[in-house]
Amino acid sequence: MSPAPTSSTASSGDTGLSASVGATGTIQYTQVPGVAMPPWPAPTDVSARVKAAKLDELKSEGSFEHIHQHLDVYYNGQPVTVPAFVGIDPNGAFISPLHTHTPDGILHIESPTSAQITLGQFFTEWNVPLTGATAYVAGKQVADPASVVLVDHQEIAVVYGTPPAKIPSAYYGVWPDGTSLAMPPVATSTP
């Protein structure tokens, strides 16, 4: 697929995204030559990414603020795995207050202080740009994905290109703190 005439183009570095804004204002994605498309792994230079996100390198997880969010990412309608160990040094030397432990989309904020941490900081730490992405919080579109402040038990969806058939509005799993949200009842028809 060739992109529409462009008024601007942005490249994402090593993530495989190149966003072109066409004359009609639509965004089309094309592969950057020689760069892999999703999946996007956790970065190998964790320290540089944590510093780029303006977060601290902690010796252990903080306990003053301990909250979780769920992040779904889609690329042209297909789910993209949010990897484990974003924000965690592989040698165990440090951990960011914002990190992932498992590849299930659960973001962990475990900070020694009260802080407003944003979705933009997570994507900076992950080394995936939010350029051209659309974000939804609890199923409602937000104007600026990078400025979304992360709060406890929040469902966030970030979409690149074509959205999925349904944008999630809640997380129906068990949170690390043990709470869960029951699945809504499925509508059935009777003859």
C-alpha positions in Angstrom: 0.0 0.0 0.0 1.5 3.4 -0.9 1.0 6.3 1.4 -1.2 9.2 0.5 0.5 12.5 -0.4 2.1 13.7 2.8 2.2 16.9 4.6 4.6 15.5 7.3 6.4 12.2 8.1 7.8 10.9 11.3 10.0 7.9 11.8 10.2 6.0 15.1 13.8 4.9 15.1 14.0 1.2 15.8 10.3 0.3 16.2 9.4 -0.1 12.6 6.8 2.6 12.4 6.8 5.4 9.9 3.8 7.6 10.0 2.6 9.7 7.1 -0.1 12.3 7.4 -2.0 12.4 4.1 -3.7 15.4 2.4 -7.0 14.3 4.0 -5.5 14.1 7.5 -5.5 10.3 7.7 -2.5 8.5 9.0 -1.0 5.6 7.1 1.8 3.3 8.3 4.5 1.8 6.2 7.4 -0.3 7.2 10.7 1.5 7.7 13.3 -0.3 5.4 15.5 -2.6 7.5 13.5 -2.1 10.7 11.3 -4.8 12.3 7.6 -4.3 12.7 5.9 -5.4 15.9 6.5 -7.2 18.2 8.5 -4.5 20.0 10.7 -6.1 22.7 11.8 -4.5 26.0 14.8 -2.3 25.3 18.3 -3.7 26.0 19.6 -0.3 27.3 17.3 -0.1 30.2 19.2 2.7 32.0 19.1 5.0 29.0 15.4 4.5 28.5 14.6 5.0 32.2 16.6 8.3 32.1 14.9 9.3 28.8 11.6 8.9 30.5 12.8 11.1 33.4 12.3 8.3 35.9 14.6 7.1 38.7 16.7 4.0 38.9 15.6 2.5 42.3 17.6 -0.2 44.2 14.2 -1.9 44.9 10.5 -1.4 44.2 9.1 1.6 46.1 6.2 1.0 48.5 4.7 4.5 49.1 2.7 4.4 45.9 1.8 0.9 44.5 -0.8 0.9 41.6 -1.5 -0.9 38.4 -2.9 -0.2 34.9 -3.7 -2.5 32.0 -2.4 -1.5 28.6 -3.7 -3.0 25.3 -1.7 -2.0 22.1 -3.0 -2.6 18.6 -1.2 -2.3 15.3 -3.6 -2.3 12.3 -6.3 -4.1 14.3 -3.9 -6.8 15.6 -2.9 -7.0 19.3 0.8 -6.2 20.1 2.3 -7.8 23.2 3.5 -5.4 25.9 6.7 -7.2 26.9 7.9 -8.2 30.3 10.8 -6.4 32.0 10.3 -2.9 30.6 12.0 -0.7 33.2 13.8 -3.6 34.9 17.6 -3.9 34.6 18.4 -7.5 33.4 21.3 -7.6 35.9 19.1 -6.7 38.9 21.0 -3.5 39.5 17.9 -1.3 39.5 14.2 -1.0 38.7 12.2 1.9 37.5 9.2 3.0 39.5 7.2 2.3 36.3 7.8 -1.2 34.9 6.3 -4.5 33.7 7.0 -7.9 35.2 5.1 -10.1 32.7 3.9 -9.8 29.1 0.2 -9.4 30.0 -0.1 -5.6 29.6 -0.1 -4.9 33.4 1.9 -1.8 34.1 3.3 -1.5 37.7 3.9 1.8 39.5 5.9 1.1 42.6 7.3 4.4 43.8 8.9 5.6 47.0 7.1 8.9 46.5 3.8 10.2 45.3 4.2 11.0 41.6 2.2 11.7 38.5 3.5 9.2 35.9 2.2 9.4 32.4 1.6 7.0 29.5 4.2 9.0 27.5 6.8 8.1 30.1 6.0 4.4 29.7 6.3 4.5 25.9 9.5 6.4 26.2 10.8 3.8 28.6 9.7 1.0 26.2 11.2 3.0 23.3 8.0 2.9 21.2 6.8 6.3 19.9 3.3 7.5 20.4 3.6 9.5 17.1 0.3 9.1 15.2 -1.2 6.7 17.8 -4.7 7.1 19.2 -5.3 6.4 22.8 -8.4 5.4 24.8 -8.9 5.4 28.5 -11.9 3.3 29.7 -13.0 3.1 26.1 -13.1 6.9 25.5 -10.6 8.6 23.2 -8.2 11.0 24.7 -6.7 14.1 23.0 -3.0 13.6 23.9 -1.9 10.0 24.6 1.4 11.1 26.1 -0.2 13.2 28.8 -2.5 10.5 30.2 -1.7 10.3 33.9 -1.6 6.7 35.1 -4.1 5.9 37.9 -5.0 2.6 39.7 -7.0 0.0 37.8 -7.1 2.0 34.5 -7.7 0.3 31.2 -5.8 2.0 28.4 -5.8 1.1 24.7 -3.3 2.5 22.2 -4.0 2.1 18.5 -1.6 2.5 15.6 -3.4 2.5 12.2 -6.7 0.6 11.8 -8.4 0.1 15.2 -9.6 -3.3 16.4 -13.3 -4.2 16.1 -13.8 -3.3 19.7 -11.8 -0.9 21.9 -11.6 -2.4 25.5 -13.2 -0.2 28.2 -12.3 -2.3 31.2 -9.8 -5.0 32.3 -11.5 -8.2 33.1 -8.6 -10.0 34.7 -7.2 -10.3 38.2 -5.1 -7.3 39.2 -1.8 -7.9 41.1 -3.5 -6.7 44.2 -6.1 -9.5 43.9 -9.1 -7.4 42.9 -10.9 -8.3 39.7 -13.8 -7.1 37.6 -16.4 -9.7 36.6 -17.1 -10.1 32.9 -20.3 -8.5 31.8 -23.1 -10.9 31.1 -23.3 -12.1 27.5 -26.6 -11.2 25.8 -28.5 -14.3 24.6 -31.5 -14.5 22.4 -34.4 -16.7 23.1 -36.6 -18.3 20.5 
